[in-house]
Amino acid sequence: MKILNLYAGIGGNRKLWGGEIEVIAVEINPDIAKIYQDNFPNDKVIVGDAHAYLEEHFEEFDFIWSSPPCPSHSKIRRFSAVAK
């Protein structure tokens, strides 16, 4: 099975998938992508925009996991609190 893991982060969700699969992980932050790669050295990690990668490659995968950052944990939350 070939899985696309969008917004991969450090791979928290990946821990549950086991090892007999092929995973391509997409993470925009190079520092976070490095941690993911260290945690899952057999996965291919793409540093880039998840939506752009998805648009170009969605047909290549059996399963696509998309878990964008939670707004409650996002940096943007600080700005929206100020705007209220």
Chimera marker file (.cmm) of the C-alpha trace (Angstrom):
<marker_set name="trace">
<marker id="1" x="0.000" y="0.000" z="0.000" r="1" g="1" b="0" radius="0.5"/>
<marker id="2" x="1.270" y="3.467" z="-0.896" r="1" g="1" b="0" radius="0.5"/>
<marker id="3" x="0.255" y="6.269" z="1.483" r="1" g="1" b="0" radius="0.5"/>
<marker id="4" x="0.553" y="10.034" z="1.133" r="1" g="1" b="0" radius="0.5"/>
<marker id="5" x="0.929" y="11.698" z="4.533" r="1" g="1" b="0" radius="0.5"/>
<marker id="6" x="0.172" y="15.410" z="4.189" r="1" g="1" b="0" radius="0.5"/>
<marker id="7" x="1.133" y="17.904" z="6.909" r="1" g="1" b="0" radius="0.5"/>
<marker id="8" x="3.305" y="15.157" z="8.316" r="1" g="1" b="0" radius="0.5"/>
<marker id="9" x="4.740" y="17.047" z="11.275" r="1" g="1" b="0" radius="0.5"/>
<marker id="10" x="7.046" y="14.805" z="13.293" r="1" g="1" b="0" radius="0.5"/>
<marker id="11" x="4.984" y="11.726" z="12.427" r="1" g="1" b="0" radius="0.5"/>
<marker id="12" x="2.671" y="11.297" z="15.404" r="1" g="1" b="0" radius="0.5"/>
<marker id="13" x="-0.044" y="9.643" z="13.326" r="1" g="1" b="0" radius="0.5"/>
<marker id="14" x="2.526" y="7.605" z="11.382" r="1" g="1" b="0" radius="0.5"/>
<marker id="15" x="3.429" y="5.611" z="14.495" r="1" g="1" b="0" radius="0.5"/>
<marker id="16" x="0.123" y="3.753" z="14.215" r="1" g="1" b="0" radius="0.5"/>
<marker id="17" x="0.541" y="2.561" z="10.615" r="1" g="1" b="0" radius="0.5"/>
<marker id="18" x="3.144" y="-0.162" z="10.956" r="1" g="1" b="0" radius="0.5"/>
<marker id="19" x="6.057" y="-0.790" z="8.668" r="1" g="1" b="0" radius="0.5"/>
<marker id="20" x="4.882" y="-2.861" z="5.697" r="1" g="1" b="0" radius="0.5"/>
<marker id="21" x="3.806" y="0.175" z="3.675" r="1" g="1" b="0" radius="0.5"/>
<marker id="22" x="5.344" y="2.832" z="1.440" r="1" g="1" b="0" radius="0.5"/>
<marker id="23" x="4.880" y="6.352" z="2.790" r="1" g="1" b="0" radius="0.5"/>
<marker id="24" x="5.555" y="9.716" z="1.197" r="1" g="1" b="0" radius="0.5"/>
<marker id="25" x="5.368" y="12.453" z="3.839" r="1" g="1" b="0" radius="0.5"/>
<marker id="26" x="4.952" y="16.149" z="3.011" r="1" g="1" b="0" radius="0.5"/>
<marker id="27" x="5.948" y="18.784" z="5.562" r="1" g="1" b="0" radius="0.5"/>
<marker id="28" x="6.575" y="22.467" z="4.829" r="1" g="1" b="0" radius="0.5"/>
<marker id="29" x="8.954" y="23.151" z="7.736" r="1" g="1" b="0" radius="0.5"/>
<marker id="30" x="12.435" y="21.751" z="7.007" r="1" g="1" b="0" radius="0.5"/>
<marker id="31" x="13.334" y="21.431" z="10.698" r="1" g="1" b="0" radius="0.5"/>
<marker id="32" x="10.173" y="19.452" z="11.429" r="1" g="1" b="0" radius="0.5"/>
<marker id="33" x="10.685" y="17.360" z="8.270" r="1" g="1" b="0" radius="0.5"/>
<marker id="34" x="14.162" y="16.421" z="9.545" r="1" g="1" b="0" radius="0.5"/>
<marker id="35" x="12.680" y="15.138" z="12.812" r="1" g="1" b="0" radius="0.5"/>
<marker id="36" x="10.112" y="13.110" z="10.856" r="1" g="1" b="0" radius="0.5"/>
<marker id="37" x="12.861" y="11.634" z="8.677" r="1" g="1" b="0" radius="0.5"/>
<marker id="38" x="14.896" y="10.713" z="11.764" r="1" g="1" b="0" radius="0.5"/>
<marker id="39" x="11.812" y="9.015" z="13.254" r="1" g="1" b="0" radius="0.5"/>
<marker id="40" x="10.920" y="7.172" z="10.019" r="1" g="1" b="0" radius="0.5"/>
<marker id="41" x="14.073" y="6.709" z="7.935" r="1" g="1" b="0" radius="0.5"/>
<marker id="42" x="12.367" y="4.407" z="5.418" r="1" g="1" b="0" radius="0.5"/>
<marker id="43" x="9.720" y="6.985" z="4.472" r="1" g="1" b="0" radius="0.5"/>
<marker id="44" x="10.357" y="9.530" z="1.727" r="1" g="1" b="0" radius="0.5"/>
<marker id="45" x="9.987" y="13.078" z="3.045" r="1" g="1" b="0" radius="0.5"/>
<marker id="46" x="9.139" y="15.994" z="0.773" r="1" g="1" b="0" radius="0.5"/>
<marker id="47" x="9.729" y="19.507" z="2.101" r="1" g="1" b="0" radius="0.5"/>
<marker id="48" x="7.074" y="21.622" z="0.458" r="1" g="1" b="0" radius="0.5"/>
<marker id="49" x="3.457" y="22.686" z="0.243" r="1" g="1" b="0" radius="0.5"/>
<marker id="50" x="1.028" y="19.837" z="0.946" r="1" g="1" b="0" radius="0.5"/>
<marker id="51" x="-1.737" y="21.109" z="-1.337" r="1" g="1" b="0" radius="0.5"/>
<marker id="52" x="0.612" y="21.646" z="-4.273" r="1" g="1" b="0" radius="0.5"/>
<marker id="53" x="2.027" y="18.134" z="-3.879" r="1" g="1" b="0" radius="0.5"/>
<marker id="54" x="-1.453" y="16.658" z="-3.558" r="1" g="1" b="0" radius="0.5"/>
<marker id="55" x="-2.688" y="18.357" z="-6.744" r="1" g="1" b="0" radius="0.5"/>
<marker id="56" x="0.210" y="16.932" z="-8.753" r="1" g="1" b="0" radius="0.5"/>
<marker id="57" x="0.416" y="13.415" z="-7.276" r="1" g="1" b="0" radius="0.5"/>
<marker id="58" x="-2.948" y="12.324" z="-5.809" r="1" g="1" b="0" radius="0.5"/>
<marker id="59" x="-3.477" y="9.553" z="-8.370" r="1" g="1" b="0" radius="0.5"/>
<marker id="60" x="-0.261" y="7.790" z="-7.304" r="1" g="1" b="0" radius="0.5"/>
<marker id="61" x="-1.561" y="6.741" z="-3.872" r="1" g="1" b="0" radius="0.5"/>
<marker id="62" x="-3.849" y="4.090" z="-2.414" r="1" g="1" b="0" radius="0.5"/>
<marker id="63" x="-4.595" y="6.189" z="0.676" r="1" g="1" b="0" radius="0.5"/>
<marker id="64" x="-4.165" y="9.886" z="1.488" r="1" g="1" b="0" radius="0.5"/>
<marker id="65" x="-3.961" y="11.115" z="5.069" r="1" g="1" b="0" radius="0.5"/>
<marker id="66" x="-4.425" y="14.869" z="5.444" r="1" g="1" b="0" radius="0.5"/>
<marker id="67" x="-4.134" y="16.327" z="8.912" r="1" g="1" b="0" radius="0.5"/>
<marker id="68" x="-3.590" y="20.091" z="8.712" r="1" g="1" b="0" radius="0.5"/>
<marker id="69" x="-2.471" y="21.976" z="11.812" r="1" g="1" b="0" radius="0.5"/>
<marker id="70" x="-5.195" y="22.553" z="14.379" r="1" g="1" b="0" radius="0.5"/>
<marker id="71" x="-6.293" y="26.206" z="14.582" r="1" g="1" b="0" radius="0.5"/>
<marker id="72" x="-6.180" y="26.008" z="18.373" r="1" g="1" b="0" radius="0.5"/>
<marker id="73" x="-2.450" y="25.234" z="18.170" r="1" g="1" b="0" radius="0.5"/>
<marker id="74" x="-1.591" y="27.541" z="15.270" r="1" g="1" b="0" radius="0.5"/>
<marker id="75" x="0.444" y="30.742" z="15.460" r="1" g="1" b="0" radius="0.5"/>
<marker id="76" x="-2.443" y="32.544" z="13.746" r="1" g="1" b="0" radius="0.5"/>
<marker id="77" x="-4.537" y="32.089" z="16.886" r="1" g="1" b="0" radius="0.5"/>
<marker id="78" x="-2.499" y="34.793" z="18.611" r="1" g="1" b="0" radius="0.5"/>
<marker id="79" x="-3.383" y="37.250" z="15.874" r="1" g="1" b="0" radius="0.5"/>
<marker id="80" x="-7.098" y="36.455" z="15.867" r="1" g="1" b="0" radius="0.5"/>
<marker id="81" x="-7.248" y="36.937" z="19.645" r="1" g="1" b="0" radius="0.5"/>
<marker id="82" x="-5.811" y="40.437" z="19.220" r="1" g="1" b="0" radius="0.5"/>
<marker id="83" x="-8.298" y="41.271" z="16.455" r="1" g="1" b="0" radius="0.5"/>
<marker id="84" x="-11.337" y="40.595" z="18.686" r="1" g="1" b="0" radius="0.5"/>
<link id1="1" id2="2" r="1" g="1" b="0" radius="0.2"/>
<link id1="2" id2="3" r="1" g="1" b="0" radius="0.2"/>
<link id1="3" id2="4" r="1" g="1" b="0" radius="0.2"/>
<link id1="4" id2="5" r="1" g="1" b="0" radius="0.2"/>
<link id1="5" id2="6" r="1" g="1" b="0" radius="0.2"/>
<link id1="6" id2="7" r="1" g="1" b="0" radius="0.2"/>
<link id1="7" id2="8" r="1" g="1" b="0" radius="0.2"/>
<link id1="8" id2="9" r="1" g="1" b="0" radius="0.2"/>
<link id1="9" id2="10" r="1" g="1" b="0" radius="0.2"/>
<link id1="10" id2="11" r="1" g="1" b="0" radius="0.2"/>
<link id1="11" id2="12" r="1" g="1" b="0" radius="0.2"/>
<link id1="12" id2="13" r="1" g="1" b="0" radius="0.2"/>
<link id1="13" id2="14" r="1" g="1" b="0" radius="0.2"/>
<link id1="14" id2="15" r="1" g="1" b="0" radius="0.2"/>
<link id1="15" id2="16" r="1" g="1" b="0" radius="0.2"/>
<link id1="16" id2="17" r="1" g="1" b="0" radius="0.2"/>
<link id1="17" id2="18" r="1" g="1" b="0" radius="0.2"/>
<link id1="18" id2="19" r="1" g="1" b="0" radius="0.2"/>
<link id1="19" id2="20" r="1" g="1" b="0" radius="0.2"/>
<link id1="20" id2="21" r="1" g="1" b="0" radius="0.2"/>
<link id1="21" id2="22" r="1" g="1" b="0" radius="0.2"/>
<link id1="22" id2="23" r="1" g="1" b="0" radius="0.2"/>
<link id1="23" id2="24" r="1" g="1" b="0" radius="0.2"/>
<link id1="24" id2="25" r="1" g="1" b="0" radius="0.2"/>
<link id1="25" id2="26" r="1" g="1" b="0" radius="0.2"/>
<link id1="26" id2="27" r="1" g="1" b="0" radius="0.2"/>
<link id1="27" id2="28" r="1" g="1" b="0" radius="0.2"/>
<link id1="28" id2="29" r="1" g="1" b="0" radius="0.2"/>
<link id1="29" id2="30" r="1" g="1" b="0" radius="0.2"/>
<link id1="30" id2="31" r="1" g="1" b="0" radius="0.2"/>
<link id1="31" id2="32" r="1" g="1" b="0" radius="0.2"/>
<link id1="32" id2="33" r="1" g="1" b="0" radius="0.2"/>
<link id1="33" id2="34" r="1" g="1" b="0" radius="0.2"/>
<link id1="34" id2="35" r="1" g="1" b="0" radius="0.2"/>
<link id1="35" id2="36" r="1" g="1" b="0" radius="0.2"/>
<link id1="36" id2="37" r="1" g="1" b="0" radius="0.2"/>
<link id1="37" id2="38" r="1" g="1" b="0" radius="0.2"/>
<link id1="38" id2="39" r="1" g="1" b="0" radius="0.2"/>
<link id1="39" id2="40" r="1" g="1" b="0" radius="0.2"/>
<link id1="40" id2="41" r="1" g="1" b="0" radius="0.2"/>
<link id1="41" id2="42" r="1" g="1" b="0" radius="0.2"/>
<link id1="42" id2="43" r="1" g="1" b="0" radius="0.2"/>
<link id1="43" id2="44" r="1" g="1" b="0" radius="0.2"/>
<link id1="44" id2="45" r="1" g="1" b="0" radius="0.2"/>
<link id1="45" id2="46" r="1" g="1" b="0" radius="0.2"/>
<link id1="46" id2="47" r="1" g="1" b="0" radius="0.2"/>
<link id1="47" id2="48" r="1" g="1" b="0" radius="0.2"/>
<link id1="48" id2="49" r="1" g="1" b="0" radius="0.2"/>
<link id1="49" id2="50" r="1" g="1" b="0" radius="0.2"/>
<link id1="50" id2="51" r="1" g="1" b="0" radius="0.2"/>
<link id1="51" id2="52" r="1" g="1" b="0" radius="0.2"/>
<link id1="52" id2="53" r="1" g="1" b="0" radius="0.2"/>
<link id1="53" id2="54" r="1" g="1" b="0" radius="0.2"/>
<link id1="54" id2="55" r="1" g="1" b="0" radius="0.2"/>
<link id1="55" id2="56" r="1" g="1" b="0" radius="0.2"/>
<link id1="56" id2="57" r="1" g="1" b="0" radius="0.2"/>
<link id1="57" id2="58" r="1" g="1" b="0" radius="0.2"/>
<link id1="58" id2="59" r="1" g="1" b="0" radius="0.2"/>
<link id1="59" id2="60" r="1" g="1" b="0" radius="0.2"/>
<link id1="60" id2="61" r="1" g="1" b="0" radius="0.2"/>
<link id1="61" id2="62" r="1" g="1" b="0" radius="0.2"/>
<link id1="62" id2="63" r="1" g="1" b="0" radius="0.2"/>
<link id1="63" id2="64" r="1" g="1" b="0" radius="0.2"/>
<link id1="64" id2="65" r="1" g="1" b="0" radius="0.2"/>
<link id1="65" id2="66" r="1" g="1" b="0" radius="0.2"/>
<link id1="66" id2="67" r="1" g="1" b="0" radius="0.2"/>
<link id1="67" id2="68" r="1" g="1" b="0" radius="0.2"/>
<link id1="68" id2="69" r="1" g="1" b="0" radius="0.2"/>
<link id1="69" id2="70" r="1" g="1" b="0" radius="0.2"/>
<link id1="70" id2="71" r="1" g="1" b="0" radius="0.2"/>
<link id1="71" id2="72" r="1" g="1" b="0" radius="0.2"/>
<link id1="72" id2="73" r="1" g="1" b="0" radius="0.2"/>
<link id1="73" id2="74" r="1" g="1" b="0" radius="0.2"/>
<link id1="74" id2="75" r="1" g="1" b="0" radius="0.2"/>
<link id1="75" id2="76" r="1" g="1" b="0" radius="0.2"/>
<link id1="76" id2="77" r="1" g="1" b="0" radius="0.2"/>
<link id1="77" id2="78" r="1" g="1" b="0" radius="0.2"/>
<link id1="78" id2="79" r="1" g="1" b="0" radius="0.2"/>
<link id1="79" id2="80" r="1" g="1" b="0" radius="0.2"/>
<link id1="80" id2="81" r="1" g="1" b="0" radius="0.2"/>
<link id1="81" id2="82" r="1" g="1" b="0" radius="0.2"/>
<link id1="82" id2="83" r="1" g="1" b="0" radius="0.2"/>
<link id1="83" id2="84" r="1" g="1" b="0" radius="0.2"/>
</marker_set>
